[in-house]
Amino acid sequence: MLHERIPAADAFFIKLGRKGEWERECLKNGILRFGYQETCHDDCLAGRWDNVRNFWITLRGDRKSATRDTNQIRIFYEAGEKSIFITFHGGLLYWCRARSGVILNTDGTRIRKTIDGWHNTSILGESLRTDRLSGSLLRVQGYRGTICKVANTSYLLRRINGELPESVAAADEARATYLNSIGSMIGLLTWQDFELLVDLIFTNSGWRRLGSLGKTQKSLDLELQLPTTGEIAFVQVKSEASPTVLQDYLKQYQAQERYDRLFFVWHTGAINQLVTEPGVVLLDRMRLAELVLETGLAGWLRDKVS
């Protein structure tokens, strides 16, 4: 994982082959592969760009197209090691910095090696998923050529370096404070209202209650189904919990074949252990606070405890 801030004077989008035919190879091997096989490699290395442009004018019969071609080829050859190249694959943005020097392949394509490979996370390890990126950056995917300059370089660098605008950082801080308050309010609920809150969270998330399998004071077993997938879940709701209680329910879950998931929900008590059992989800008070916010139940909770 990288931690030193990545600077860049400019950034470029590159298509790795027609219809992405070179994407997997390039991302795996840490290279950039470029076409324009007809272009004279020696002219490019020597910076004889008028020769390159004249060649493409003859080939294209169009000066504007030839100029665009030459500009893209020149970027590939001359972009410095501090320049950033980006591409998109599998719903992720990938970025790299390219080493100086261009290698000519026997098939006429050209290669630049990356400095430290392609990355699909920020330097802090945060995934650069396209569904979390600004449309102003994603629009570059529609470019019809091979290489173009990224217009919103400052935004790209901010995402790569894991930096937030002041307004977003302030919003995150306010959200964290609000979640702490929601968690505190959950702690004020009676057992009956806590049970109702859990039921409402699952209902608002799309789950449907099939029935109550058992209920004792400060404890409730629920059976739920998710209509969209047909999954059936066993939900254990407890006022207080401990690692021993959790282990008992894990054994019950492992011994049955009916349920696809186990949700273990509790109000008070620390369970400091990592559960790797497939299908098991632990929901403590703070995770419940996030779900209260996500399912629009904060107002309901406030009314219950005020």
C-alpha positions as CSV (number, residue, x, y, z in Angstrom):
1,M,0.0,0.0,0.0
2,L,1.3,3.4,-1.0
3,H,1.3,6.3,1.5
4,E,3.5,9.1,0.1
5,R,1.4,11.7,-1.7
6,I,1.3,11.3,-5.5
7,P,2.0,14.6,-7.3
8,A,1.4,15.1,-11.0
9,A,1.6,18.0,-13.4
10,D,-0.9,16.3,-15.8
11,A,-2.9,13.1,-16.3
12,F,-3.9,11.1,-19.3
13,F,-6.6,8.6,-20.1
14,I,-5.4,5.7,-22.3
15,K,-7.4,2.9,-24.0
16,L,-5.5,-0.3,-23.8
17,G,-6.3,-1.8,-27.2
18,R,-9.5,-1.8,-29.3
19,K,-12.4,-2.8,-27.1
20,G,-9.9,-3.3,-24.2
21,E,-8.1,-6.2,-25.8
22,W,-4.9,-5.4,-24.0
23,E,-6.3,-4.5,-20.6
24,R,-5.8,-7.7,-18.8
25,E,-2.2,-8.1,-20.1
26,C,-1.3,-4.5,-19.2
27,L,-2.8,-4.5,-15.7
28,K,-1.3,-7.9,-14.9
29,N,2.2,-7.2,-16.2
30,G,2.4,-3.5,-15.2
31,I,2.8,-2.1,-18.7
32,L,1.2,0.4,-21.1
33,R,0.7,-1.0,-24.6
34,F,0.1,1.4,-27.5
35,G,-0.8,0.9,-31.2
36,Y,-0.2,3.1,-34.2
37,Q,2.1,0.4,-35.6
38,E,2.7,2.2,-38.9
39,T,4.5,5.1,-37.2
40,C,8.3,5.2,-37.5
41,H,9.7,4.4,-34.1
42,D,13.0,6.2,-34.8
43,D,11.3,9.4,-35.7
44,C,9.4,9.3,-32.4
45,L,12.5,8.7,-30.4
46,A,14.3,11.5,-32.1
47,G,11.4,13.9,-31.7
48,R,10.9,14.4,-35.4
49,W,7.2,15.1,-35.0
50,D,6.8,16.9,-38.3
51,N,7.9,13.7,-40.0
52,V,5.3,11.7,-38.0
53,R,2.6,14.2,-38.8
54,N,3.4,14.3,-42.5
55,F,3.3,10.5,-42.6
56,W,-0.2,10.5,-41.1
57,I,-1.4,13.3,-43.4
58,T,-0.4,11.0,-46.3
59,L,-2.1,8.0,-44.7
60,R,-5.2,9.8,-43.5
61,G,-5.6,12.4,-46.2
62,D,-6.8,14.7,-43.4
63,R,-4.6,17.2,-41.7
64,K,-6.8,17.5,-38.5
65,S,-6.9,13.8,-38.0
66,A,-3.2,13.5,-38.6
67,T,-2.6,16.2,-36.0
68,R,-4.7,14.4,-33.4
69,D,-2.9,11.2,-34.2
70,T,0.5,12.8,-33.8
71,N,-0.4,14.5,-30.5
72,Q,-1.5,11.1,-29.0
73,I,1.7,9.4,-30.2
74,R,3.8,12.2,-28.8
75,I,2.1,12.0,-25.4
76,F,2.8,8.3,-25.2
77,Y,6.5,8.8,-26.0
78,E,7.1,12.0,-24.0
79,A,4.9,12.0,-21.0
80,G,7.2,12.3,-17.9
81,E,7.5,9.8,-15.1
82,K,5.4,12.1,-12.9
83,S,2.5,12.1,-15.3
84,I,-0.4,9.8,-14.4
85,F,-2.1,7.5,-16.8
86,I,-5.6,6.1,-16.0
87,T,-7.8,3.5,-17.6
88,F,-11.0,1.7,-16.5
89,H,-11.6,-2.0,-16.2
90,G,-14.2,-4.1,-14.3
91,G,-15.9,-1.2,-12.7
92,L,-12.7,0.2,-11.3
93,L,-10.4,3.1,-12.2
94,Y,-6.7,2.0,-12.6
95,W,-3.8,4.5,-12.5
96,C,-0.1,4.3,-12.9
97,R,3.1,6.3,-13.6
98,A,5.1,5.2,-16.7
99,R,8.9,4.8,-16.8
100,S,10.7,6.7,-19.4
101,G,11.6,4.9,-22.6
102,V,9.5,3.2,-25.2
103,I,10.0,-0.4,-26.4
104,L,9.1,-1.4,-29.9
105,N,7.4,-4.9,-30.2
106,T,7.9,-7.1,-33.2
107,D,4.2,-6.6,-34.1
108,G,4.8,-2.8,-34.2
109,T,3.0,-2.0,-31.0
110,R,4.9,0.0,-28.4
111,I,5.4,-0.6,-24.6
112,R,6.1,1.6,-21.6
113,K,6.7,-0.1,-18.3
114,T,5.1,1.3,-15.2
115,I,7.1,2.5,-12.2
116,D,5.3,0.4,-9.7
117,G,2.4,-1.3,-11.5
118,W,-1.2,-0.3,-12.0
119,H,-3.3,0.6,-8.9
120,N,-7.1,0.4,-8.4
121,T,-7.0,2.0,-4.9
122,S,-6.0,5.3,-3.4
123,I,-2.7,5.5,-1.6
124,L,-4.7,4.8,1.6
125,G,-6.1,1.6,0.1
126,E,-9.6,2.8,-0.7
127,S,-11.1,1.2,-3.8
128,L,-11.5,3.5,-6.8
129,R,-14.9,2.1,-7.8
130,T,-16.5,3.9,-10.7
131,D,-19.8,4.1,-9.0
132,R,-18.2,6.4,-6.4
133,L,-16.4,8.7,-8.9
134,S,-17.6,12.0,-10.4
135,G,-19.2,11.9,-13.8
136,S,-16.9,14.7,-14.8
137,L,-14.0,12.2,-14.7
138,L,-16.0,9.2,-16.0
139,R,-16.9,11.1,-19.2
140,V,-13.4,10.6,-20.4
141,Q,-14.3,6.9,-21.1
142,G,-16.3,8.1,-24.1
143,Y,-13.2,9.5,-25.8
144,R,-12.9,8.0,-29.3
145,G,-9.2,8.1,-29.7
146,T,-6.5,6.3,-27.7
147,I,-5.0,8.9,-25.4
148,C,-6.3,12.2,-24.1
149,K,-5.6,14.6,-21.3
150,V,-7.8,14.4,-18.2
151,A,-9.5,17.7,-17.8
152,N,-10.3,17.5,-14.0
153,T,-6.7,16.6,-12.9
154,S,-7.2,18.1,-9.4
155,Y,-10.2,15.9,-8.7
156,L,-8.3,12.8,-9.9
157,L,-5.3,13.5,-7.7
158,R,-7.5,14.1,-4.7
159,R,-9.1,10.7,-5.2
160,I,-5.8,9.0,-5.8
161,N,-4.3,10.6,-2.6
162,G,-7.4,9.9,-0.5
163,E,-8.0,13.5,0.2
164,L,-11.3,15.1,0.9
165,P,-12.7,18.6,0.2
166,E,-13.3,20.6,3.4
167,S,-17.1,20.3,2.9
168,V,-17.0,16.5,2.6
169,A,-14.6,16.2,5.6
170,A,-17.0,18.4,7.7
171,A,-20.0,16.3,6.6
172,D,-18.2,13.0,7.6
173,E,-17.4,14.5,11.0
174,A,-21.0,15.6,11.5
175,R,-22.2,12.1,10.4
176,A,-19.8,10.4,12.9
177,T,-21.2,12.6,15.7
178,Y,-24.7,11.9,14.7
179,L,-24.1,8.1,14.6
180,N,-22.7,8.3,18.1
181,S,-25.8,10.1,19.2
182,I,-28.0,7.5,17.6
183,G,-26.0,4.7,19.3
184,S,-26.6,6.5,22.6
185,M,-30.3,6.7,21.9
186,I,-30.5,3.0,21.1
187,G,-29.1,2.4,24.6
188,L,-32.1,4.2,26.1
189,L,-34.7,1.9,24.5
190,T,-36.7,-0.6,26.5
191,W,-36.2,-4.2,25.5
192,Q,-39.6,-4.2,23.8
193,D,-38.8,-1.1,21.7
194,F,-35.3,-2.5,20.9
195,E,-37.0,-5.6,19.5
196,L,-39.4,-3.4,17.5
197,L,-36.5,-1.3,16.1
198,V,-34.6,-4.4,14.9
199,D,-37.8,-5.7,13.3
200,L,-38.3,-2.3,11.5
201,I,-34.7,-2.2,10.3
202,F,-35.0,-5.6,8.6
203,T,-38.5,-4.8,7.2
204,N,-37.2,-1.5,5.8
205,S,-34.3,-3.4,4.3
206,G,-36.6,-5.8,2.3
207,W,-36.7,-8.7,4.7
208,R,-40.1,-10.3,5.6
209,R,-40.8,-11.9,9.0
210,L,-41.9,-15.5,8.7
211,G,-42.4,-15.9,12.4
212,S,-40.9,-15.8,15.9
213,L,-39.2,-19.1,16.8
214,G,-38.8,-18.3,20.5
215,K,-39.0,-15.5,22.9
216,T,-37.8,-15.0,26.5
217,Q,-37.2,-12.0,28.6
218,K,-34.6,-9.8,26.8
219,S,-34.1,-12.4,24.0
220,L,-35.9,-13.1,20.7
221,D,-35.4,-15.5,17.8
222,L,-36.8,-14.4,14.4
223,E,-37.1,-16.2,11.1
224,L,-36.9,-13.9,8.1
225,Q,-37.0,-14.3,4.3
226,L,-35.7,-12.0,1.6
227,P,-38.3,-12.2,-1.2
228,T,-36.0,-11.1,-4.0
229,T,-33.6,-14.1,-3.5
230,G,-35.6,-16.5,-1.3
231,E,-32.9,-16.5,1.3
232,I,-34.0,-17.5,4.8
233,A,-32.3,-16.0,7.8
234,F,-32.3,-16.8,11.5
235,V,-32.1,-13.6,13.6
236,Q,-31.1,-13.7,17.3
237,V,-31.9,-10.4,19.1
238,K,-30.5,-10.0,22.6
239,S,-30.4,-7.3,25.1
240,E,-27.0,-8.3,26.4
241,A,-24.5,-10.7,24.8
242,S,-21.1,-12.2,25.4
243,P,-18.7,-14.3,23.4
244,T,-20.0,-17.5,25.1
245,V,-23.6,-16.7,24.0
246,L,-22.5,-16.0,20.4
247,Q,-20.6,-19.3,20.3
248,D,-23.8,-21.2,21.4
249,Y,-25.7,-19.7,18.5
250,L,-22.9,-20.3,16.0
251,K,-23.1,-24.0,16.9
252,Q,-26.8,-24.0,16.4
253,Y,-26.4,-22.3,13.0
254,Q,-23.7,-24.7,11.9
255,A,-25.8,-27.7,12.8
256,Q,-28.9,-26.8,10.7
257,E,-29.5,-26.7,6.9
258,R,-32.6,-24.5,6.7
259,Y,-31.0,-21.1,7.1
260,D,-28.8,-19.2,4.6
261,R,-27.7,-16.5,7.2
262,L,-27.5,-15.8,10.9
263,F,-27.9,-12.3,12.1
264,F,-26.7,-11.9,15.7
265,V,-28.0,-8.6,17.1
266,W,-27.3,-7.3,20.5
267,H,-27.8,-4.2,22.6
268,T,-25.1,-4.3,25.3
269,G,-21.9,-6.1,25.8
270,A,-18.5,-6.4,23.9
271,I,-17.8,-9.3,21.5
272,N,-14.3,-8.7,20.4
273,Q,-13.8,-11.6,18.0
274,L,-13.6,-12.1,14.3
275,V,-16.3,-14.4,12.9
276,T,-15.4,-16.0,9.6
277,E,-18.3,-18.4,9.3
278,P,-20.0,-17.8,5.9
279,G,-23.4,-16.2,6.2
280,V,-22.9,-14.9,9.8
281,V,-23.5,-11.2,10.4
282,L,-22.9,-9.4,13.7
283,L,-24.8,-6.3,14.4
284,D,-23.7,-4.4,17.5
285,R,-25.1,-1.1,18.7
286,M,-23.0,1.1,16.4
287,R,-23.7,-1.0,13.3
288,L,-27.4,-0.7,14.2
289,A,-26.9,3.1,14.4
290,E,-25.7,3.1,10.8
291,L,-28.7,1.0,9.8
292,V,-31.0,3.3,11.6
293,L,-29.6,6.2,9.6
294,E,-29.6,4.3,6.3
295,T,-33.2,3.0,6.7
296,G,-34.7,6.4,7.7
297,L,-35.5,5.4,11.3
298,A,-33.7,8.1,13.1
299,G,-36.9,10.2,13.6
300,W,-38.7,7.1,14.9
301,L,-35.9,6.4,17.4
302,R,-35.8,10.0,18.6
303,D,-39.5,10.0,19.3
304,K,-39.3,6.7,21.2
305,V,-36.6,8.0,23.7
306,S,-37.5,11.7,24.0
